[in-house]
Amino acid sequence: MVHKDSIKSAFKWYDPILFGILIPIFSIFIRLLFLSCRVVRLEGADYEEKAIDMSGDKVIYASWHQRLFYHVHRLRRRRVIVMISRSRDGEYIARLVNWLGLRDVRGSSTRGGVDALKDLVRQMRDGANGGMIPDGPTGPPREAKIGTIILGRMTGAPIIPISWGADRCWIFNSWDRFMIPKPFARISYYYGEPILVPHSARVPDLEEFRKLLDERLNYITRQCDDVFGEQRPLN
């Protein structure tokens, strides 16, 4: 359950105006940007099919915070619910991804995570897919926290690592060096081998699965960048 009062207390006076005007306009430009991009290399799609068959159409998509942007376009028809932080910045992101076709639950590893995780579990039991950013909301970059693994154990849904790269993109001076593809960029998109966390897994086992998620996400991220010959920065 979202504690709306805690979010509203962080708002600026002009935020409601931007929510009502800027977000809808910005979403149109983003849709046009997505349409201009072209996927020239797609790898591991059979992993996604395998995971969906294994679980009866219930999976958890996991990607690094740096690579979040293009996934909104790829997953828009997958009925994905993403966990987004309860911060003021998170409110902007949540409203934007809602306009672009994804749903959200509000919480993170530092604030409201337990309630958000329970909400996400409930919605996945009703047929939704999960979306997790293992190194969010503040990093360290490309180091997974345990939340994605716990969600996998609670739901029985396989975790699918996903990543993308681009031949041309903007890279922000943020903690994760957030990436946005430039118009008409060529895109590489990779799915990693799914991770299935058994319900019987104990705490030491969860740490091993967390490391495995780290390895697989970092591997496919390097593979995405190698398509265009340049590794994108971590920090």
C-alpha positions in Angstrom: 0.0 0.0 0.0 1.4 3.4 -1.0 1.7 6.0 1.8 0.6 9.0 -0.3 1.0 11.5 2.5 4.7 10.7 2.7 5.1 11.3 -1.0 3.1 14.5 -1.1 5.1 16.0 1.7 8.1 16.0 -0.6 6.3 17.7 -3.5 7.1 21.2 -4.7 4.2 23.6 -5.4 4.7 23.2 -9.1 4.8 19.4 -9.3 1.0 18.9 -9.8 1.3 21.2 -12.8 4.1 19.2 -14.3 2.3 16.0 -13.6 -0.7 17.2 -15.5 1.1 18.8 -18.4 4.7 17.8 -18.8 4.4 14.1 -18.2 1.7 13.5 -21.0 3.7 15.6 -23.4 7.0 14.0 -22.5 5.4 10.5 -23.0 4.5 11.4 -26.6 8.1 12.4 -27.4 9.4 9.2 -25.7 7.0 7.0 -27.8 8.3 8.7 -31.0 11.8 8.2 -29.8 11.1 4.5 -29.3 9.6 4.2 -32.7 12.7 5.7 -34.3 15.0 3.1 -32.7 15.7 -0.3 -34.4 16.7 -3.6 -32.7 19.5 -5.0 -34.9 20.6 -7.7 -32.5 18.2 -9.8 -30.4 19.7 -12.7 -28.3 18.2 -15.1 -25.8 14.5 -14.7 -26.7 14.2 -18.5 -26.3 15.1 -18.0 -22.6 12.1 -15.8 -22.2 9.9 -18.4 -23.9 11.4 -21.2 -21.7 10.7 -19.2 -18.6 7.1 -18.4 -19.6 6.4 -22.1 -20.4 8.0 -23.1 -17.1 5.9 -20.9 -15.0 2.6 -20.7 -16.8 3.1 -17.1 -18.0 4.3 -15.6 -14.8 7.9 -14.2 -14.7 10.1 -11.5 -13.1 12.1 -9.3 -15.5 15.3 -7.9 -13.9 17.6 -5.2 -15.2 20.1 -2.7 -14.0 18.9 0.8 -13.2 21.2 2.3 -15.9 19.3 0.3 -18.6 15.7 0.9 -17.4 14.6 3.3 -20.1 14.3 1.1 -23.2 12.7 -1.8 -21.3 9.6 0.3 -20.8 9.1 0.0 -24.6 9.9 -3.7 -24.9 7.8 -4.8 -21.9 4.7 -2.6 -22.5 2.6 -5.5 -23.6 3.7 -7.9 -21.0 1.5 -6.7 -18.1 4.6 -5.8 -16.1 4.4 -4.2 -12.6 7.5 -2.3 -11.6 8.6 -1.5 -8.1 9.5 2.2 -7.9 10.7 4.2 -5.0 8.5 6.5 -2.9 10.7 9.5 -3.5 9.6 12.6 -5.4 11.8 11.5 -8.3 10.0 8.1 -8.1 6.6 9.8 -8.4 7.7 11.3 -11.7 9.0 8.0 -12.9 5.9 6.1 -11.8 3.6 8.5 -13.6 5.7 8.4 -16.7 5.8 4.6 -16.9 2.1 4.5 -16.3 1.6 6.7 -19.4 3.9 4.4 -21.4 2.0 1.2 -20.5 3.5 -0.2 -17.3 2.0 -0.3 -13.8 3.8 0.3 -10.5 4.0 -0.5 -6.8 5.8 2.0 -4.6 8.7 1.1 -2.4 12.4 0.3 -2.4 15.1 -1.3 -0.3 15.3 1.9 1.8 11.7 2.9 2.1 8.5 0.9 2.1 10.0 -2.1 0.5 8.2 -4.8 2.5 4.8 -3.4 1.8 5.6 -3.0 -1.9 6.9 -6.5 -2.1 3.8 -7.9 -0.6 1.6 -5.9 -3.0 3.7 -7.1 -6.0 3.4 -10.7 -4.8 -0.4 -10.3 -4.6 -0.7 -8.8 -8.1 1.6 -11.5 -9.6 -0.7 -14.2 -8.1 -3.5 -12.4 -10.0 -1.6 -12.9 -13.2 0.8 -9.9 -13.6 4.5 -10.2 -14.3 7.1 -8.5 -12.0 9.7 -5.9 -12.9 12.7 -5.4 -10.6 15.7 -3.1 -10.7 18.1 -5.1 -8.5 20.6 -2.2 -7.9 18.0 0.5 -7.4 17.1 3.1 -6.2 20.6 4.4 -5.3 23.1 1.7 -6.1 25.9 0.7 -5.9 25.6 0.4 -9.7 25.4 -3.2 -11.1 25.3 -4.8 -7.7 22.1 -6.7 -7.0 20.3 -6.4 -3.7 18.4 -9.4 -2.3 14.9 -8.2 -3.0 14.6 -9.7 -6.5 15.7 -13.1 -5.2 13.2 -12.9 -2.3 10.4 -12.1 -4.8 11.4 -15.1 -6.9 11.2 -17.4 -3.9 7.9 -16.0 -2.7 6.1 -16.3 -6.1 7.9 -19.3 -7.7 8.3 -17.2 -10.8 11.6 -17.5 -12.8 13.8 -14.3 -12.9 14.8 -13.3 -16.4 17.8 -11.0 -16.7 17.4 -8.4 -19.5 19.7 -5.7 -20.9 20.1 -3.5 -23.9 22.8 -1.5 -25.6 22.8 1.2 -28.3 25.3 2.5 -30.9 24.4 6.1 -29.8 22.9 7.3 -26.6 22.8 10.0 -24.0 24.6 9.1 -20.7 23.6 11.1 -17.7 25.9 12.2 -14.9 23.9 10.2 -12.3 25.0 7.5 -9.8 24.2 4.8 -12.4 25.1 6.7 -15.5 21.6 6.4 -16.8 21.2 5.7 -20.5 18.7 6.9 -23.1 19.1 5.9 -26.8 19.3 8.8 -29.2 16.8 9.1 -32.1 17.3 6.4 -34.8 19.7 4.5 -32.6 20.5 0.8 -33.3 19.7 -1.4 -30.3 21.0 -4.7 -29.1 18.7 -6.5 -26.7 19.6 -9.6 -24.7 17.8 -12.0 -22.4 19.8 -14.0 -19.9 19.3 -17.5 -18.7 16.4 -17.6 -16.2 17.0 -18.1 -12.5 14.5 -20.2 -10.5 14.6 -19.8 -6.8 13.0 -22.7 -4.9 10.6 -21.9 -2.1 12.8 -24.0 0.2 15.9 -21.8 -0.3 17.5 -20.6 2.9 19.4 -17.4 3.6 22.8 -18.7 2.4 21.2 -20.0 -0.7 19.6 -16.7 -1.4 23.0 -15.0 -1.4 24.3 -17.5 -3.9 21.3 -16.8 -6.2 21.9 -13.0 -5.7 25.5 -13.5 -6.9 24.2 -15.5 -9.9 21.9 -12.7 -10.8 24.8 -10.3 -10.6 26.9 -12.5 -12.9 24.2 -13.0 -15.5 23.0 -9.4 -15.7 26.6 -8.1 -16.0 27.4 -10.7 -18.6 24.5 -9.9 -20.9 25.1 -6.1 -20.4 28.7 -6.5 -21.6 27.4 -8.6 -24.5 25.0 -5.8 -25.4 27.7 -3.2 -25.4 30.2 -5.4 -27.3 27.8 -5.5 -30.3 28.7 -1.8 -30.9 32.3 -2.1 -29.7 32.2 0.2 -26.6 31.5 -0.6 -23.0 29.3 2.0 -21.3 30.6 3.5 -18.1 29.6 2.3 -14.6 30.4 5.5 -12.8 
